[in-house]
């Protein structure tokens, strides 16, 4: 407002303008304080929710990992696993394959074994809630996969000299192979260019039931 106009106003008008200005300043101050407090409250609420969600996710992951490790421990002692390893390794050797490199070993012998053990393979995956089960010979050759959809990635691979060399899977295999006791080794979750996905492996050595077997 122009100062000349303000001077011409009466006392009552000036008081009304003054009071109006004070009210506007008060409203602006209250609005600013309310906005700041609301923003702080929302930020705190968001932080609390994220913290709570993070803790919940962490607990779920620990529970999942503990359960998977328990299942893997039980599976490694399952006599069916030893039987499958013997059957599929015998098929590998009977097909005159030489271990030590990545091979395509999906032939008639394997097809017949898959037909014979198809239900048992699926039952293993369902009961132990696994995506796949790999059986690896002492030559580091993957001779068995329970998930047929995954076998192109793993079946016939050599973990020492093939494409999986120096991968987390190879390190996992080496750790349990060099151990004198039956223990579980978890690789953590890592991206694999071979499967084009994030994979995690739990490895365990399978001791033969009879002393004259490896």
N, C-alpha and C positions, 0 to 999 in steps of 0.2 A: 504494500500500500504506500502511496506517495506521502512523504512527511508533511507537506503543506496541507493535504487533505486531513491527515491525522490530527494536526494542530487545531483545525477548525471544528473538530468533533467535540461534543460535550463530555463532561466527566463520566456520565452514565455509559455513553457509547464506548469511551476508552476502557472503562472497567469491563464491559462485556467482551471487547476484543482481547483484553489481557487475560480474562478468565478462559476465553475460548482457546487462546494460545497455550495456556497452561494445561487445559484438558487434552489438547492435541499432543503436546509433549508427553503427558502422562500415558496416553493411549499408546503412543509410539514406543515409550520405554517399556511398558508392560508387554507389548507385543514382541519386542526384541528379547526381553527376558524369557517370555513363554516359549518363543521359538528356540532360543538357545537351550533351555531346559528340556524341551521336547526332543530336540536333536540329540542331546546327550543321552536322554532316556532311550531313544530309539537305537542309538549306537551301542549302548550297554546291553539292550535287549538282543540286538543282532549278535553281539559278541558272545553273550551267554548261550544263545541258540547254537551258534557255530561250535562253541566249546563243547556243549552237550552232545551235538551231532558227532563231533570228532571223537569224543570218548566212547560213544555208542558204536561207531564204526570200528574203533580200535578194539573194543571188547569183542565185537562180532568176528573180526579177523583173527584174534587170539583164540577164540572158541573154535572157529573153523580149522585153524592150523592144528590145534591140539587134537581135535577129533580126527582130522586127516592123518596125523602122525600115529594116533592110536590104531586107526584102521590099517595103516600101512604096516605097523608092527604085527598085527594079527595076520595080515595077508602074507607077510614074509615067512610066517611059520605054518602056513596052510600047505598040507601035503599035495593038494591039487596043483599048486604052483610048481612044485618040484616035478610032478608028473608032466605038466605042460612043457616045462623046460627040457626035460629028457626027450619027449616026443618031437618037439620042434627042432631041437638041436640035432637029433638023429636024422630028421628029414633034411636038414641043411647039409650034413655030412654025406648022407645017402645020395644027395643030388650032385655030389662031387664039386661043391663050391669050396673055394679056398678063402679062408678068413683073412682079414688084414686090409680090406678096402671096401668101399661102398659097392653093394651089389643089388641087382634086382632079383629077388629070390621067390617071387610069387609065381610058382609053377603048379603043375598038377598035384604034386605031393602035398603042397601047402593048401591047395584048394580042398583036397580030401580031408585034411586035418581040420580045416576051418568048418567044414560041413559036420564033422564029428563033434567038435567042441563049441560050435556056434552058440548054443544055449548056455553053456557053462561060462563062456567069455562074457556074454551079456549079463549073466547073473552076478559075476564078479564086479562088474562096473556098477551095477545097480545096488548091490548089497554094501559095497564099500564107498559108494558115491564118488567114483573116480572118473576122470575124463578118458583115461587110457591106462593100460598096464603094459610095461615093456619088460621083456626078459632078455638079459644079455649074457652071452657065454663068457668063459674065461679069456677068450680071444678078443673081447670087447665088441663082439658082433651082436647086433640086435636080431634075435632069431624069432621073436614073437611079439605081436601087438594085439591087444584085446579089442581095440576099436578099429574096425576095418576102414572107417573113413579117414583114419589118421595114418594108415600103414604106408602110404606113399611117402610120408615124411620120415618115418622111422625104420620100417622093416628092411633088413638087409644092410643097414648102416653100420660102419665100423667107427666106434667112438674114439679110437686111438689115432687112426690115420685118415678117416674120411672127412666129410664136410662139417661134422660136429666136433672135430678136433679143436681143443682150446675153448670150447663152449662151456657154459655152466653145467650142462648135462655130462660132459666128459669129466669135468672137475668133480662132480658128484660121484660118478662111477669110480673114479680113481681113489677118492677118499674112502669109500667103503671097501674097495678091493684091497687096499693096502692096510686096512684095519684087521686086527686079529680077533676082534670081537664083533658081535652083531649089533650095529648101531644104525640109527637113522641120520641121514644128512639131507638138509633142505637147501635147495639152491636159491631160494627167494624167487621173486617174479622178475623176469627179464624178457625184453623183446627179442624175438628170433626171426631173422631174415628168411630162414628155411621154411618155417611154418607161417610166416607173416602174421604173427600174433604174439601175445604175451603168455609165456609158459612158466610154470613152476614145477619142479621135480623133487620128489622125496625118494631117496635111494637107500636100499638096504641089501646087505649080503644074505644070500640064501644058503645056509649050510645043509649039505646032504644028510639024509637021515642015517645012511649007512657009511661006515668008515672007509670002505673001499671005493666010495664015489667021491668025485671032486665037488 
